[in-house]
Structure formats: C-alpha cells, structure tokens
Amino acid sequence: MPKIKTNRGAAKRFKASAGGFKRGSSHRRHILTKKPSKRKRQLRCQSMVHEADVKVTKRMLPYS
C-alpha cells in the first residue's frame, strides 16, 4: 500500500492534541483597527475543532 498524503493546508491549520484537534481563530489577519480590543483578545485563544468536523480533519491528517 502506498503512503497517504497529508493535506498540507490542513497541516498548517490544525494540531493534534489529546482531546482532538486544536485550531486558531479566524478574523485576526487584517482590518483590526475597527475591532474592539476585547474581541481581538478573545480571538487569540486556541479552540478545538467541532466534533462534527473531526472525522474530516482526521482524514486530512492521517499520521497525526
């Protein structure tokens, strides 16, 4: 059997952990001047991939 290729875009966005997959928040790249400090601060935090999307993420990251 050949090796399964990892989706490189997914490898840059998700990281495997004991409880599932960690992901960063969106809306943190540009146009930050109009966003409140509270919102930007909350977007810094990592969160977990939703349980409905874990199966797809595992398929994209076969060796993690």
Protein Blocks (a to p, Z undefined) as FASTA:
>chain_A
ZZddddfklmmmpccdfklcadddehilgokllpcfklmmmmmpccdddfklmmmmmmmm
mmZZ
